[in-house]
């Protein structure tokens, strides 16, 4: 199993001054860090890690407006594609 501390990441919010974990997925496999990679009107991308393999990942966060049906449909299409390959 990949160890956050052994690979230079902080495991607690507010600990140290480096990159630290701020969120994880429901089953704990993926962790998101406070390191911002990219930001746009609808999406923010953070650095993350796959805790099983130690591979670096990109964690995307989408900001959707309730009245933006087009963007909601696009997001659901992307989620369906990801679900199909996992």
TITORGU-481367 format. One record per residue: x, y, z of N, C-alpha, C in turn. Coordinates in steps of 0.05 Angstrom, whole numbers, plus 32768, in hexadecimal, padded with zeros to 4 digits. Layout:
% residues N
n.east=X, n.north=Y, n.up=Z, ca.east=X, ca.north=Y, ca.up=Z, c.east=X, c.north=Y, c.up=Z;
...
This chain:
% residues 86
n.east=8011, n.north=7FE8, n.up=8000, ca.east=8000, ca.north=8000, ca.up=8000, c.east=8012, c.north=8019, c.up=8000;
n.east=8009, n.north=802D, n.up=7FF2, ca.east=8018, ca.north=8046, ca.up=7FEF, c.east=8015, c.north=8056, c.up=8009;
n.east=802B, n.north=8061, n.up=8013, ca.east=802B, ca.north=8070, ca.up=802B, c.east=802F, c.north=808E, c.up=8025;
n.east=801C, n.north=809E, n.up=802E, ca.east=801E, ca.north=80BB, ca.up=8028, c.east=8037, c.north=80C7, c.up=8035;
n.east=803B, n.north=80C1, n.up=804E, ca.east=8051, ca.north=80CD, ca.up=805D, c.east=806C, c.north=80C5, c.up=8051;
n.east=806F, n.north=80AC, n.up=8049, ca.east=8089, ca.north=80A3, ca.up=803E, c.east=808F, c.north=80AF, c.up=8023;
n.east=807B, n.north=80BB, n.up=8016, ca.east=807F, ca.north=80C6, ca.up=7FFC, c.east=807D, c.north=80E5, c.up=7FFB;
n.east=8080, n.north=80F1, n.up=8013, ca.east=8082, ca.north=810E, ca.up=8014, c.east=8068, c.north=811D, c.up=8016;
n.east=8052, n.north=8110, n.up=801D, ca.east=8038, ca.north=811E, ca.up=8020, c.east=802F, c.north=811D, c.up=803D;
n.east=8022, n.north=8133, n.up=8045, ca.east=8017, ca.north=8134, ca.up=805F, c.east=7FFB, c.north=8127, c.up=805F;
n.east=7FF4, n.north=8119, n.up=8075, ca.east=7FDB, ca.north=810B, ca.up=8077, c.east=7FC6, c.north=811B, c.up=8087;
n.east=7FCE, n.north=8131, n.up=8092, ca.east=7FBA, ca.north=8140, ca.up=80A3, c.east=7FB9, c.north=815D, c.up=8099;
n.east=7FA1, n.north=8167, n.up=8098, ca.east=7F9D, ca.north=8183, ca.up=8090, c.east=7FAB, c.north=8195, c.up=80A4;
n.east=7FBA, n.north=81A8, n.up=809A, ca.east=7FC8, ca.north=81BB, ca.up=80AC, c.east=7FE3, c.north=81B1, c.up=80B6;
n.east=7FEA, n.north=8198, n.up=80B0, ca.east=8004, ca.north=818E, ca.up=80B9, c.east=801A, c.north=8196, c.up=80A5;
n.east=8030, n.north=81A2, n.up=80AF, ca.east=8046, ca.north=81A9, ca.up=809D, c.east=803F, c.north=81BF, c.up=808A;
n.east=8050, n.north=81C3, n.up=8076, ca.east=804B, ca.north=81D8, ca.up=8062, c.east=8049, c.north=81CD, c.up=8046;
n.east=804C, n.north=81B3, n.up=8042, ca.east=804C, ca.north=81A7, ca.up=8028, c.east=8030, c.north=819F, c.up=801E;
n.east=8030, n.north=818F, n.up=8009, ca.east=8017, ca.north=8185, ca.up=7FFE, c.east=800B, c.north=8172, c.up=8012;
n.east=7FF1, n.north=8175, n.up=8017, ca.east=7FE3, ca.north=8164, ca.up=802A, c.east=7FC9, c.north=8159, c.up=801F;
n.east=7FC1, n.north=8142, n.up=8029, ca.east=7FA8, ca.north=8136, ca.up=8021, c.east=7F90, c.north=8146, c.up=802C;
n.east=7F7D, n.north=814C, n.up=801B, ca.east=7F66, ca.north=815B, ca.up=8024, c.east=7F4C, c.north=814C, c.up=801F;
n.east=7F4C, n.north=8136, n.up=8010, ca.east=7F34, ca.north=8126, ca.up=800B, c.east=7F3C, c.north=810A, c.up=8002;
n.east=7F29, n.north=80F8, n.up=8004, ca.east=7F2D, ca.north=80DD, ca.up=7FF8, c.east=7F13, c.north=80D3, c.up=7FEF;
n.east=7F14, n.north=80BF, n.up=7FDD, ca.east=7EFB, ca.north=80B4, ca.up=7FD2, c.east=7EED, c.north=80A2, c.up=7FE7;
n.east=7ED5, n.north=8099, n.up=7FE1, ca.east=7EC5, ca.north=808A, ca.up=7FF4, c.east=7ED2, c.north=8070, c.up=7FFE;
n.east=7EE2, n.north=8063, n.up=7FED, ca.east=7EEF, ca.north=804A, ca.up=7FF6, c.east=7F0C, c.north=804E, c.up=7FFE;
n.east=7F16, n.north=8067, n.up=7FFD, ca.east=7F31, ca.north=806C, ca.up=8006, c.east=7F47, c.north=8067, c.up=7FF2;
n.east=7F40, n.north=805E, n.up=7FDA, ca.east=7F55, ca.north=8057, ca.up=7FC7, c.east=7F64, c.north=8070, c.up=7FBD;
n.east=7F55, n.north=8085, n.up=7FB8, ca.east=7F61, ca.north=809D, ca.up=7FAC, c.east=7F61, c.north=80B4, c.up=7FC1;
n.east=7F76, n.north=80C3, n.up=7FC1, ca.east=7F78, ca.north=80DB, ca.up=7FD2, c.east=7F7D, c.north=80F4, c.up=7FC2;
n.east=7F71, n.north=810A, n.up=7FCA, ca.east=7F75, ca.north=8124, ca.up=7FBD, c.east=7F86, c.north=8135, c.up=7FCF;
n.east=7F99, n.north=8144, n.up=7FC3, ca.east=7FAA, ca.north=8156, ca.up=7FD2, c.east=7FA3, c.north=8173, c.up=7FCC;
n.east=7FAE, n.north=8185, n.up=7FDC, ca.east=7FA8, ca.north=81A2, ca.up=7FD9, c.east=7FB8, c.north=81AF, c.up=7FC3;
n.east=7FC6, n.north=81A0, n.up=7FB2, ca.east=7FD6, ca.north=81AB, ca.up=7F9C, c.east=7FC4, c.north=81AE, c.up=7F84;
n.east=7FBF, n.north=81C7, n.up=7F7C, ca.east=7FAE, ca.north=81CE, ca.up=7F65, c.east=7FBE, c.north=81CB, c.up=7F4B;
n.east=7FB2, n.north=81BC, n.up=7F38, ca.east=7FBF, ca.north=81B8, ca.up=7F1E, c.east=7FB3, c.north=81CB, c.up=7F0A;
n.east=7F99, n.north=81CE, n.up=7F0A, ca.east=7F8B, ca.north=81DF, ca.up=7EF6, c.east=7F70, c.north=81E8, c.up=7F00;
n.east=7F67, n.north=81FE, n.up=7EF6, ca.east=7F4D, ca.north=8209, ca.up=7EFE, c.east=7F40, c.north=8216, c.up=7EE6;
n.east=7F26, n.north=8210, n.up=7EE2, ca.east=7F16, ca.north=821D, ca.up=7ECD, c.east=7EFB, c.north=8224, c.up=7ED8;
n.east=7EEA, n.north=822E, n.up=7EC7, ca.east=7ECF, ca.north=8237, ca.up=7ECF, c.east=7EBF, c.north=821F, c.up=7EDC;
n.east=7EC2, n.north=8207, n.up=7ED1, ca.east=7EB2, ca.north=81F1, ca.up=7EDA, c.east=7EC1, c.north=81DB, c.up=7EE9;
n.east=7EDC, n.north=81DC, n.up=7EE7, ca.east=7EEB, ca.north=81C5, ca.up=7EF3, c.east=7F04, c.north=81CF, c.up=7F00;
n.east=7F0B, n.north=81C2, n.up=7F17, ca.east=7F24, ca.north=81C7, ca.up=7F25, c.east=7F32, c.north=81AB, c.up=7F27;
n.east=7F4C, n.north=81AB, n.up=7F20, ca.east=7F5A, ca.north=8191, ca.up=7F21, c.east=7F70, c.north=8193, c.up=7F36;
n.east=7F71, n.north=817F, n.up=7F47, ca.east=7F85, ca.north=817D, ca.up=7F5D, c.east=7F96, c.north=8165, c.up=7F59;
n.east=7FAE, n.north=8165, n.up=7F64, ca.east=7FC0, ca.north=814E, ca.up=7F65, c.east=7FB4, c.north=813A, c.up=7F78;
n.east=7FB7, n.north=8120, n.up=7F71, ca.east=7FAE, ca.north=810B, ca.up=7F82, c.east=7FC0, c.north=80F3, c.up=7F80;
n.east=7FB8, n.north=80DD, n.up=7F8D, ca.east=7FC8, ca.north=80C5, ca.up=7F8C, c.east=7FB5, c.north=80AD, c.up=7F8F;
n.east=7FBC, n.north=8098, n.up=7F81, ca.east=7FAF, ca.north=807E, ca.up=7F84, c.east=7FBD, c.north=8070, c.up=7F9B;
n.east=7FAF, n.north=806C, n.up=7FB1, ca.east=7FBC, ca.north=8061, ca.up=7FC9, c.east=7FC4, c.north=8044, c.up=7FC7;
n.east=7FB9, n.north=8036, n.up=7FB3, ca.east=7FC1, ca.north=801A, ca.up=7FAF, c.east=7FDA, c.north=8017, c.up=7F9F;
n.east=7FDD, n.north=8028, n.up=7F8A, ca.east=7FF5, ca.north=8025, ca.up=7F78, c.east=800A, c.north=803A, c.up=7F7D;
n.east=8002, n.north=8051, n.up=7F8A, ca.east=8015, ca.north=8067, ca.up=7F8D, c.east=8017, c.north=8079, c.up=7F75;
n.east=8007, n.north=8074, n.up=7F60, ca.east=8008, ca.north=8084, ca.up=7F48, c.east=7FFA, c.north=809F, c.up=7F4D;
n.east=8006, n.north=80B4, n.up=7F42, ca.east=7FFA, ca.north=80CE, ca.up=7F44, c.east=7FE2, c.north=80D0, c.up=7F31;
n.east=7FCD, n.north=80DD, n.up=7F3B, ca.east=7FB4, ca.north=80E1, ca.up=7F2B, c.east=7FAC, c.north=80FE, c.up=7F2B;
n.east=7F99, n.north=8105, n.up=7F1A, ca.east=7F8D, ca.north=811F, ca.up=7F19, c.east=7F71, c.north=811C, c.up=7F23;
n.east=7F69, n.north=812C, n.up=7F38, ca.east=7F4F, ca.north=812A, ca.up=7F44, c.east=7F3F, c.north=8143, c.up=7F3B;
n.east=7F2A, n.north=813E, n.up=7F2B, ca.east=7F1A, ca.north=8154, ca.up=7F20, c.east=7F02, c.north=8159, c.up=7F32;
n.east=7EFD, n.north=8173, n.up=7F37, ca.east=7EE5, ca.north=817C, ca.up=7F45, c.east=7ED5, c.north=818E, c.up=7F33;
n.east=7EBC, n.north=8188, n.up=7F2F, ca.east=7EAB, ca.north=8197, ca.up=7F1D, c.east=7E98, c.north=81A9, c.up=7F2C;
n.east=7E94, n.north=81C2, n.up=7F22, ca.east=7E81, ca.north=81D5, ca.up=7F2D, c.east=7E6A, c.north=81D7, c.up=7F1A;
n.east=7E53, n.north=81CD, n.up=7F22, ca.east=7E3C, ca.north=81CE, ca.up=7F10, c.east=7E26, c.north=81E1, c.up=7F1B;
n.east=7E1A, n.north=81EF, n.up=7F09, ca.east=7E03, ca.north=81FF, ca.up=7F10, c.east=7DEA, c.north=81EF, c.up=7F0B;
n.east=7DD6, n.north=81F2, n.up=7F1C, ca.east=7DBD, ca.north=81E2, ca.up=7F19, c.east=7DB0, c.north=81E7, c.up=7EFE;
n.east=7DB2, n.north=81FE, n.up=7EF3, ca.east=7DA5, ca.north=8205, ca.up=7EDA, c.east=7DB6, c.north=81FF, c.up=7EC2;
n.east=7DCE, n.north=81F4, n.up=7EC5, ca.east=7DDF, ca.north=81EE, ca.up=7EAE, c.east=7DDC, c.north=81D1, c.up=7EA6;
n.east=7DC6, n.north=81CB, n.up=7E98, ca.east=7DC0, ca.north=81B0, ca.up=7E90, c.east=7DD5, c.north=81A4, c.up=7E7D;
n.east=7DE0, n.north=81B4, n.up=7E6B, ca.east=7DF4, ca.north=81AA, ca.up=7E58, c.east=7E0D, c.north=81A0, c.up=7E67;
n.east=7E17, n.north=81AF, n.up=7E7A, ca.east=7E2F, ca.north=81A6, ca.up=7E89, c.east=7E29, c.north=818E, c.up=7E9A;
n.east=7E11, n.north=818C, n.up=7EA5, ca.east=7E0A, ca.north=8175, ca.up=7EB5, c.east=7E0A, c.north=815C, c.up=7EA3;
n.east=7DFE, n.north=815F, n.up=7E8B, ca.east=7DFE, ca.north=8148, ca.up=7E78, c.east=7E1A, c.north=8140, c.up=7E70;
n.east=7E2B, n.north=8153, n.up=7E6B, ca.east=7E47, ca.north=814D, ca.up=7E64, c.east=7E56, c.north=813E, c.up=7E7A;
n.east=7E51, n.north=8147, n.up=7E93, ca.east=7E5E, ca.north=813A, ca.up=7EAA, c.east=7E54, c.north=811D, c.up=7EAC;
n.east=7E3A, n.north=8119, n.up=7EA9, ca.east=7E30, ca.north=80FE, ca.up=7EAB, c.east=7E3B, c.north=80EC, c.up=7E95;
n.east=7E3F, n.north=80F6, n.up=7E7E, ca.east=7E4B, ca.north=80E7, ca.up=7E68, c.east=7E68, c.north=80DF, c.up=7E6F;
n.east=7E77, n.north=80F2, n.up=7E7A, ca.east=7E93, ca.north=80EC, ca.up=7E83, c.east=7E93, c.north=80D7, c.up=7E99;
n.east=7E81, n.north=80D9, n.up=7EAC, ca.east=7E80, ca.north=80C6, ca.up=7EC2, c.east=7E79, c.north=80AA, c.up=7EB8;
n.east=7E67, n.north=80A9, n.up=7EA4, ca.east=7E5F, ca.north=808F, ca.up=7E99, c.east=7E77, c.north=8082, c.up=7E8B;
n.east=7E88, n.north=8092, n.up=7E7D, ca.east=7EA0, ca.north=8087, ca.up=7E70, c.east=7EB4, c.north=807D, c.up=7E84;
n.east=7EB8, n.north=808C, n.up=7E9A, ca.east=7ECB, ca.north=8083, ca.up=7EAE, c.east=7EC0, c.north=8069, c.up=7EBC;
n.east=7EA7, n.north=8069, n.up=7EC2, ca.east=7E9B, ca.north=8051, ca.up=7ECE, c.east=7E9E, c.north=8038, c.up=7EBC;
n.east=7E9B, n.north=803C, n.up=7EA2, ca.east=7E9D, ca.north=8026, ca.up=7E90, c.east=7EB9, c.north=801A, c.up=7E8F;
n.east=7ECE, n.north=802A, n.up=7E94, ca.east=7EE9, ca.north=801F, ca.up=7E92, c.east=7EF5, c.north=8016, c.up=7EAD;
n.east=7EE6, n.north=801B, n.up=7EC2, ca.east=7EF0, ca.north=8013, ca.up=7EDD, c.east=7EE3, c.north=7FF9, c.up=7EE6;
